[in-house]
């Protein structure tokens, strides 16, 4: 193994070499991706974060380098110096950005060796994710993953530059803060100097950024780590990164304009893609009625239609009973699926049942009309009206769910996405942004038997709805908004309450009495009495945005050291037990350990 000397330092990245560098002497540093011995000539694909290039080690070029080449193995770390030249005719690699050139090696240094690796680092390697996460330092060498992280870095830099150019101030908020047990569970941190007391890791800088507005920093932005102790899915992690924004003396229109500028900048810088401006807007109710979800993927149609008025009076008892109880009868037209088999339709029904549907009614569209085991329960004029409202053509399949509003939306929303995938209706090259507005401010918690905030307790109500806080809270709309990209929520925010009187009324409605409010949010309530300006903001999920823009299937592919779905790190074996002395210093006794010893 050779010492790393000044002459071994890189002059250019492997993946940056092009035909315009022919004739130049360069020094490359990287890892051996492949090694091939062709009767004296040794070919090495040398790789770094920018890509790979072929280097050729010829005994005529350097006897010393050629002698070392015998020892080279995959993932050895090399420094090579040589001359860039055009590849011989017929040996070019059109699938490689560096495929027109190669480097004729004059000097070679083996800077470190590598054990045999547990899996291939080719991008198409099929290896279990738990193995990849255990050897994450190897997994991260794969070019496909490195490209995703380079895109993520561009995304963050682009956001920072946009905020700097638009007079935002980047300020850091605390990581050790107060536990506010509303929403997801907090990660708690025991205090050694205050025995029995705990900090919480922030789920969001929400209250601190509001305090910053009251402090006079009228434009704040921060790239910030947040933490939530919740059950994990492919698009959730216990620690995540936000682009966090707050602004004073603004209304929703100012937030929308800022978001349009930020999204245009990020997509332009990372993908060279322009966005359609202005970003379309859709109310929460319209999104639920048309798509069944409040984060619709608008890259394809298959919108939901309502048939309640047409089918409420029918001999089909399921529809009639649902309508009589104030429920809904809604459906989707699946183009070209009239030939679907019974097993296909049963599979569609299983998708709908995930959303809570008891079953799925179906009708096939033919030249003669609608066919189904259920047609006998409907009048001819009803069947004709169904087909007309569904805009159905011969060869289509009509699928219906009848239930309460939430179940109908959840079931058909899932079914719509399933059919969009099955019928290949989604154009993956598109990036559709959408604002969702006018969310309900409160939702009824059946288990707790009380109202809860749909977003958070600091969201302002629409002005004309304010008088209904005590009389009809279910009808109050919030000055809240989400940003949706290709069917995923990438950001959400609201105009905040800047009046202590209104904030106290909202907390009271949520079952937080004045004494509890003082304990949990006293510092905010005090601050609201000292000239709080009108303000609002938004936060974007960096991980989710990077996942969508890079085409990744999981957040774990755009987080350098992610946790598993059990919130563990396989590489470091965290979380882990700690020394009993550490626990004593924190005045903590762990029940699980005590039980184990007993």
C-alpha positions as a printed Julia matrix, in Angstrom:
598×3 Matrix{Float64}:
   0.0     0.0     0.0
   1.41    3.39   -0.99
   1.58    6.52    1.12
  -0.66    9.39    0.04
   1.73   12.0    -1.35
   1.05   15.47   -2.8
   1.49   14.14   -6.34
  -1.38   11.71   -5.71
  -3.95   14.48   -5.32
  -6.81   14.58   -7.8
  -6.81   17.16  -10.6
 -10.23   16.21  -12.03
 -13.07   13.82  -11.19
 -13.29   10.55  -13.13
 -16.82   11.22  -14.31
 -15.94   14.69  -15.66
 -13.56   13.55  -18.4
 -14.75   14.26  -21.94
 -13.3    14.45  -25.45
 -12.19   18.06  -24.86
  -9.65   16.75  -22.32
  -7.83   14.57  -24.89
  -4.08   15.15  -24.66
  -4.17   16.45  -21.1
  -2.26   14.87  -18.23
  -4.61   14.22  -15.28
  -4.53   12.67  -11.84
  -7.57   10.65  -10.81
  -8.52    9.27   -7.4
 -11.23    6.7    -6.81
 -12.33    3.13   -6.31
 -11.88    0.15   -8.61
 -15.3    -0.69  -10.01
 -14.05   -3.42  -12.37
 -10.7    -4.9   -13.4
 -10.08   -6.75  -16.68
  -6.78   -8.33  -17.79
  -6.44   -8.63  -21.57
  -3.17  -10.38  -22.19
  -0.84   -7.85  -20.64
  -3.14   -4.84  -20.9
  -5.03   -4.22  -17.67
  -8.26   -2.22  -17.91
  -9.71   -0.65  -14.76
 -13.03    1.18  -14.46
 -12.18    3.8   -11.86
 -15.13    5.35  -10.03
 -15.75    8.44   -7.93
 -18.88   10.4    -7.02
 -19.12   11.96  -10.51
 -19.04    8.66  -12.41
 -16.43    6.29  -13.8
 -13.85    6.23  -16.56
 -11.72    3.52  -18.11
  -7.99    3.61  -17.34
  -5.5     1.46  -19.24
  -2.33    0.09  -17.66
   0.2    -0.95  -20.31
   3.68   -2.33  -19.5
   5.02   -0.13  -22.3
   3.66    2.95  -20.56
   4.88    2.13  -17.08
   6.52   -1.09  -15.95
   6.11   -0.1   -12.31
   2.4     0.65  -12.67
   1.83   -2.57  -14.58
   3.56   -4.58  -11.84
   1.21   -3.06   -9.25
  -1.81   -3.77  -11.42
  -1.6    -7.48  -10.67
  -2.56   -6.75   -7.05
  -5.58   -4.58   -7.86
  -8.98   -5.89   -6.8
 -12.53   -4.49   -6.75
 -12.97   -1.49   -4.4
  -9.26   -0.89   -3.94
  -8.54    2.83   -3.61
  -6.24    4.16   -6.33
  -4.55    7.32   -7.52
  -3.5     7.25  -11.16
  -1.71    9.78  -13.32
  -1.88    9.53  -17.06
  -2.84   11.07  -20.38
  -6.39   11.32  -21.66
  -6.78    9.81  -25.13
  -9.59    8.82  -27.45
 -10.7     5.22  -27.22
  -9.82    3.1   -30.28
 -12.52    2.95  -32.96
 -15.21    0.43  -32.11
 -14.49    0.41  -28.37
 -16.45    3.54  -27.43
 -19.17    3.16  -24.8
 -22.16    5.28  -25.82
 -23.94    4.47  -22.56
 -21.24    6.17  -20.5
 -20.69    9.96  -20.33
 -16.93    9.29  -20.39
 -17.31    6.59  -23.03
 -15.32    8.38  -25.77
 -12.09    8.58  -23.76
  -9.74    6.6   -21.57
  -6.64    7.38  -19.52
  -3.27    5.81  -20.39
  -1.63    5.31  -17.0
   1.95    6.47  -16.34
   1.87    6.23  -12.55
  -0.28    4.24  -10.16
  -0.58    4.29   -6.38
  -2.59    1.8    -4.34
  -3.79    3.95   -1.46
  -5.78    1.25    0.3
  -7.04   -2.27   -0.12
 -10.53   -3.72    0.35
 -11.92   -6.98    1.61
 -14.21   -8.82   -0.82
 -17.48   -6.89   -0.78
 -20.71   -8.62    0.32
 -22.68   -7.48   -2.75
 -22.05   -5.99   -6.16
 -22.16   -2.2    -6.41
 -23.71   -2.18   -9.87
 -26.91   -0.15   -9.95
 -29.02   -3.12  -10.98
 -27.86   -5.24   -8.04
 -30.72   -7.11   -6.39
 -29.8    -7.3    -2.72
 -31.96   -7.29    0.41
 -32.42   -3.84    1.91
 -31.32   -4.95    5.38
 -27.96   -5.99    3.9
 -27.65   -2.66    2.09
 -28.39   -0.74    5.29
 -25.92   -2.78    7.36
 -23.16   -1.98    4.86
 -24.51    1.5     4.1
 -21.02    2.89    3.4
 -20.77    0.42    0.5
 -24.35    0.95   -0.64
 -23.72    4.71   -0.83
 -20.88    4.12   -3.33
 -23.42    2.99   -5.94
 -23.69    5.58   -8.69
 -27.5     5.61   -8.73
 -27.59    6.49   -5.03
 -24.82    9.06   -5.3
 -26.75   10.8    -8.08
 -29.77   11.06   -5.77
 -27.7    12.66   -3.02
 -26.05   15.09   -5.43
 -29.56   16.1    -6.54
 -30.57   16.52   -2.89
 -27.57   18.75   -2.3
 -28.6    20.89   -5.29
 -32.13   21.1    -3.89
 -30.97   22.42   -0.51
 -28.47   24.85   -2.04
 -31.12   26.13   -4.44
 -33.55   26.8    -1.58
 -30.93   28.63    0.45
 -29.96   30.8    -2.5
 -33.61   31.64   -3.21
 -34.22   32.68    0.4
 -31.01   34.75    0.53
 -31.95   36.58   -2.67
 -35.44   37.29   -1.29
 -34.27   38.82    2.02
 -35.02   35.89    4.33
 -32.9    35.51    7.47
 -31.64   32.03    8.36
 -31.91   31.53   12.13
 -31.45   28.35   14.15
 -34.1    27.21   16.59
 -33.48   24.94   19.61
 -33.08   21.18   19.32
 -33.68   20.68   23.06
 -37.11   22.12   23.72
 -40.35   21.66   25.69
 -42.62   18.66   25.24
 -46.06   19.59   23.92
 -48.02   16.32   23.8
 -50.3    17.26   20.89
 -50.09   15.22   17.68
 -47.29   12.67   17.25
 -45.22   11.38   20.14
 -42.15   13.35   21.2
 -38.65   11.95   21.51
 -37.72   12.77   25.11
 -34.25   13.68   26.41
 -33.63   13.45   30.17
 -31.97   16.39   31.91
 -29.03   15.45   34.14
 -28.89   18.79   35.96
 -32.67   18.85   36.52
 -33.45   15.3    37.71
 -36.85   14.0    36.65
 -37.2    16.68   33.98
 -37.12   16.1    30.23
 -36.48   18.02   27.06
 -38.19   17.02   23.83
 -36.65   16.92   20.37
 -38.68   19.25   18.13
 -41.38   17.86   15.86
 -41.31   21.29   14.2
 -39.89   24.74   15.02
 -43.51   26.0    14.89
 -43.7    28.01   18.11
 -40.14   29.34   17.84
 -40.65   30.66   14.33
 -43.82   32.41   15.48
 -41.81   33.96   18.32
 -39.25   35.1    15.73
 -42.03   36.93   13.88
 -43.08   38.63   17.12
 -39.38   39.49   17.6
 -39.33   41.48   14.35
 -37.49   39.07   12.01
 -40.19   39.34    9.38
 -38.74   36.77    6.96
 -37.25   33.58    8.42
 -36.08   30.41    6.68
 -34.17   27.42    8.0
 -33.12   23.96    6.82
 -33.89   22.11   10.05
 -33.92   18.61   11.52
 -37.18   17.48   13.15
 -38.15   14.34   15.06
 -41.35   12.31   15.49
 -41.71    9.08   17.42
 -44.31    7.43   15.2
 -44.89    4.2    13.34
 -42.91    4.22   10.11
 -43.83    3.73    6.46
 -41.91    4.0     3.21
 -42.44    7.77    3.26
 -41.79    8.38    6.99
 -38.68    8.46    9.15
 -38.23    9.27   12.87
 -35.87   12.12   11.98
 -36.44   14.22    8.91
 -35.4    17.52    7.35
 -37.63   20.5     6.67
 -37.37   23.69    4.69
 -39.03   25.86    7.32
 -40.42   29.31    6.45
 -42.3    32.08    8.26
 -43.24   35.58    7.1
 -44.89   38.65    8.72
 -47.39   41.18    7.39
 -48.64   38.78    4.73
 -51.71   36.8     3.73
 -52.13   33.52    1.86
 -51.47   35.13   -1.51
 -47.97   36.14   -0.39
 -47.24   32.57    0.72
 -48.49   31.21   -2.6
 -46.28   33.64   -4.55
 -43.25   32.69   -2.45
 -43.9    28.97   -2.94
 -44.23   29.39   -6.7
 -40.89   31.17   -6.83
 -39.2    28.58   -4.62
 -40.57   25.59   -6.55
 -39.65   27.17   -9.89
 -36.11   27.7    -8.6
 -35.7    24.19   -7.15
 -37.08   22.3   -10.16
 -35.1    24.51  -12.53
 -31.82   24.04  -10.65
 -32.17   20.3    -9.99
 -33.9    19.0   -13.13
 -33.9    21.89  -15.59
 -37.71   21.7   -15.52
 -40.05   24.68  -15.64
 -43.25   24.68  -13.6
 -46.67   25.82  -14.79
 -47.41   29.13  -13.1
 -49.55   30.07  -11.39
 -49.77   26.78   -9.5
 -53.42   25.59   -9.68
 -55.53   25.78   -6.53
 -58.22   23.43   -5.32
 -60.31   23.47   -2.16
 -60.14   20.55    0.25
 -63.76   19.65   -0.47
 -63.28   19.74   -4.24
 -60.22   17.5    -3.97
 -62.12   14.98   -1.86
 -65.14   15.03   -4.17
 -63.17   14.65   -7.4
 -60.24   12.46   -6.31
 -61.1    11.0    -2.89
 -57.94   12.38   -1.27
 -56.63   15.79   -0.19
 -53.37   15.19   -2.09
 -54.57   14.2    -5.58
 -52.27   13.06   -8.36
 -53.48   15.26  -11.22
 -51.22   13.72  -13.87
 -54.15   11.54  -14.95
 -57.95   11.64  -14.94
 -60.26    8.89  -13.64
 -62.14   11.4   -11.54
 -64.86   10.29   -9.13
 -68.5    10.99  -10.03
 -71.41   11.29   -7.61
 -74.56    9.28   -8.38
 -76.41    9.71   -5.09
 -79.26   11.77   -6.56
 -79.74    9.3    -9.42
 -79.59    6.05   -7.46
 -80.99    6.82   -4.01
 -84.45    5.51   -4.92
 -83.82    2.0    -6.15
 -84.64   -1.59   -5.33
 -80.95   -2.25   -4.67
 -81.11   -2.17   -0.88
 -77.44   -1.28   -0.25
 -77.69    1.95   -2.25
 -81.12    2.84   -0.88
 -80.11    2.36    2.77
 -76.89    4.35    2.4
 -78.74    7.22    0.75
 -81.45    7.18    3.41
 -78.77    7.61    6.1
 -77.28   10.63    4.32
 -74.41    8.67    2.74
 -73.02    8.83   -0.78
 -73.08    6.65   -3.89
 -70.02    7.38   -6.0
 -68.08    5.69   -8.76
 -65.19    5.62  -11.21
 -65.19    4.84  -14.92
 -62.34    2.46  -15.74
 -61.64    2.79  -19.48
 -61.34   -0.41  -21.49
 -61.86   -2.79  -18.56
 -65.24   -4.22  -19.56
 -63.45   -7.49  -20.33
 -62.15   -7.71  -16.76
 -62.59  -11.14  -15.26
 -64.36  -11.92  -12.01
 -60.97  -12.34  -10.34
 -59.86   -8.93  -11.66
 -62.97   -7.29  -10.23
 -62.44   -9.16   -6.93
 -58.94   -7.68   -6.81
 -60.37   -4.19   -7.34
 -62.81   -4.86   -4.5
 -59.97   -5.79   -2.17
 -58.3    -2.44   -2.93
 -61.55   -0.62   -2.12
 -61.93   -2.56    1.13
 -58.59   -1.19    2.36
 -60.34    2.19    2.44
 -63.2     0.73    4.47
 -65.69   -0.18    1.73
 -67.93   -3.16    2.47
 -67.97   -4.1    -1.21
 -67.81   -2.9    -4.79
 -70.69   -2.71   -7.26
 -69.83   -2.97  -10.95
 -71.4    -2.55  -14.39
 -69.86   -3.36  -17.75
 -70.64   -1.02  -20.65
 -71.6    -2.65  -23.95
 -73.14   -1.39  -27.17
 -76.52   -2.53  -25.83
 -76.15   -0.8   -22.45
 -75.01   -1.8   -18.94
 -74.62   -5.43  -17.87
 -74.23   -6.63  -14.29
 -75.91   -8.99  -11.83
 -77.32   -5.76  -10.33
 -79.05   -4.28  -13.41
 -82.34   -5.93  -12.45
 -82.6    -3.61   -9.45
 -82.5    -0.42  -11.55
 -84.9     1.21  -13.97
 -83.83    1.61  -17.6
 -83.78    5.41  -17.25
 -81.53    5.09  -14.19
 -79.07    2.87  -16.08
 -79.04    5.33  -18.99
 -78.49    8.27  -16.62
 -75.64    6.4   -14.88
 -73.89    5.82  -18.18
 -74.34    9.44  -19.27
 -73.01   10.91  -16.01
 -70.08    8.49  -16.02
 -69.26    9.53  -19.61
 -68.81    5.82  -20.24
 -68.2     4.23  -23.63
 -68.65    0.62  -24.76
 -65.75   -1.38  -23.32
 -65.6     0.6   -20.06
 -66.2    -0.68  -16.53
 -68.16    1.29  -13.89
 -67.15    0.71  -10.25
 -69.28    1.99   -7.34
 -68.91    2.38   -3.57
 -71.8     3.4    -1.3
 -71.07    4.48    2.29
 -70.41    7.55    4.41
 -68.28   10.39    3.03
 -64.97    9.29    4.59
 -65.24    5.66    3.47
 -66.37    6.51   -0.06
 -63.47    8.95   -0.48
 -60.84    6.64    1.02
 -62.0     3.61   -0.98
 -62.37    5.28   -4.37
 -59.24    7.37   -3.83
 -57.2     4.18   -3.39
 -58.96    2.46   -6.27
 -58.31    5.42   -8.57
 -54.56    5.28   -7.9
 -54.54    1.49   -8.35
 -56.28    1.79  -11.72
 -53.98    4.62  -12.78
 -51.0     2.32  -12.2
 -52.67   -0.75  -13.73
 -53.75    1.08  -16.87
 -50.43    2.94  -17.17
 -52.17    6.32  -17.21
 -49.49    8.21  -15.25
 -46.88   10.15  -17.23
 -43.76    9.83  -15.06
 -42.05   12.7   -16.86
 -44.56   15.24  -15.53
 -44.34   17.28  -12.34
 -47.78   18.55  -11.34
 -47.93   21.01   -8.44
 -51.18   21.91   -6.71
 -52.29   24.08   -3.76
 -55.01   22.57   -1.55
 -56.87   25.27    0.42
 -59.81   25.79    2.78
 -59.26   22.77    4.99
 -61.68   22.19    7.85
 -60.13   23.78   10.91
 -61.33   21.07   13.3
 -62.21   17.37   13.09
 -64.1    15.3    15.6
 -62.01   12.74   17.5
 -64.38    9.82   18.1
 -62.1     8.12   20.63
 -61.4    11.24   22.68
 -64.93   12.59   22.07
 -63.64   16.1    21.46
 -62.6    18.41   18.66
 -58.99   18.29   17.47
 -57.09   20.6    15.13
 -56.76   19.22   11.61
 -53.4    21.0    11.2
 -52.32   22.43   14.57
 -53.85   24.67   17.27
 -52.1    27.82   16.01
 -53.78   27.93   12.6
 -56.04   30.93   12.05
 -59.69   30.45   11.02
 -61.12   32.13    7.95
 -62.26   35.54    9.2
 -65.94   35.17    8.4
 -66.03   31.75   10.13
 -64.58   33.01   13.44
 -67.99   33.57   15.13
 -68.74   29.82   14.8
 -65.95   28.66   17.14
 -68.32   28.15   20.04
 -71.5    27.41   18.03
 -70.58   25.24   15.02
 -66.83   24.42   14.95
 -67.28   21.66   12.36
 -68.08   24.23    9.69
 -65.07   26.48   10.31
 -62.52   26.68    7.5
 -58.86   27.19    8.3
 -56.41   29.54    6.61
 -54.37   26.43    5.95
 -52.84   25.14    2.72
 -50.88   22.17    1.46
 -48.56   21.9    -1.52
 -49.0    18.66   -3.47
 -46.58   17.28   -6.05
 -47.62   14.27   -8.14
 -50.0    13.01   -5.47
 -47.69   13.52   -2.48
 -47.94   16.28    0.07
 -44.53   18.0     0.04
 -45.41   20.98    2.2
 -48.05   22.44    4.46
 -48.67   25.6     6.4
 -51.12   28.25    7.43
 -51.71   31.81    8.43
 -51.27   31.83   12.22
 -53.42   33.22   15.0
 -51.82   36.5    16.14
 -54.45   37.43   18.74
 -54.2    36.03   22.27
 -57.99   36.21   22.63
 -58.59   34.09   19.52
 -55.8    31.67   20.45
 -57.31   31.17   23.9
 -60.76   30.46   22.39
 -59.27   27.85   20.04
 -57.37   26.13   22.85
 -60.51   26.12   24.99
 -62.48   24.42   22.18
 -59.76   21.77   21.9
 -60.25   20.88   25.56
 -57.13   22.7    26.76
 -58.29   24.75   29.74
 -56.54   28.04   30.67
 -54.36   26.37   33.32
 -53.2    23.62   30.93
 -52.69   26.19   28.17
 -50.5    28.24   30.51
 -48.35   25.17   31.28
 -48.0    24.08   27.65
 -47.98   27.34   25.69
 -47.61   30.1    28.26
 -44.6    31.68   26.57
 -46.49   31.98   23.27
 -49.62   33.38   24.91
 -47.49   35.97   26.72
 -45.69   36.92   23.51
 -49.0    37.41   21.66
 -49.75   40.28   24.06
 -46.71   42.28   22.95
 -47.58   43.45   19.45
 -47.68   40.2    17.46
 -47.83   40.97   13.71
 -50.07   39.07   11.28
 -47.91   36.18   10.13
 -47.9    32.77    8.49
 -45.63   30.21    7.0
 -45.06   26.8     5.55
 -42.7    23.83    5.84
 -41.52   21.49    3.09
 -40.26   17.96    3.56
 -36.78   17.89    2.03
 -36.61   14.1     2.12
 -39.95   13.61    0.37
 -39.22   16.31   -2.22
 -35.82   14.74   -2.97
 -37.47   11.31   -3.24
 -39.96   12.53   -5.85
 -37.5    14.58   -7.9
 -34.92   11.77   -7.98
 -37.46    9.04   -8.78
 -36.6     7.07   -5.63
 -39.05    4.49   -4.32
 -38.4     5.18   -0.64
 -37.22    7.97    1.64
 -34.43    5.63    2.69
 -32.85    6.11   -0.74
 -32.42    9.88   -0.19
 -31.39    9.85    3.49
 -27.73    9.03    3.95
 -28.14    6.96    7.12
 -31.84    6.08    7.43
 -33.67    4.04   10.04
 -35.59    0.85    9.29
 -39.36    0.53    9.7
 -38.62   -0.48   13.3
 -36.72    2.8    13.83
 -33.33    1.11   14.1
 -29.99    1.78   12.41
 -28.56   -1.51   11.17
 -25.12   -0.02   10.53
 -24.51    1.36   14.03
 -26.89   -1.0    15.84
 -28.81    1.91   17.38
 -30.73    2.27   19.6
 -28.75    0.32   22.16
 -28.5    -0.15   25.9
 -26.39    2.32   27.87
 -24.19    1.9    30.88
 -26.0     1.76   34.24
 -23.75    4.61   35.44
 -25.14    6.88   32.76
 -28.67    6.05   33.86
 -27.85    6.79   37.51
 -26.47   10.19   36.53
 -29.79   10.9    34.82
 -31.83    9.62   37.77
 -33.41    7.0    35.51
 -34.3     3.39   36.18
 -35.28    1.39   33.07
 -38.24   -0.9    33.7
 -37.25   -3.31   30.92
 -33.77   -3.81   32.43
 -35.14   -4.23   35.95
 -37.64   -6.82   34.76
 -34.9    -8.68   32.89
 -32.67   -8.84   35.99
 -35.58   -9.95   38.18
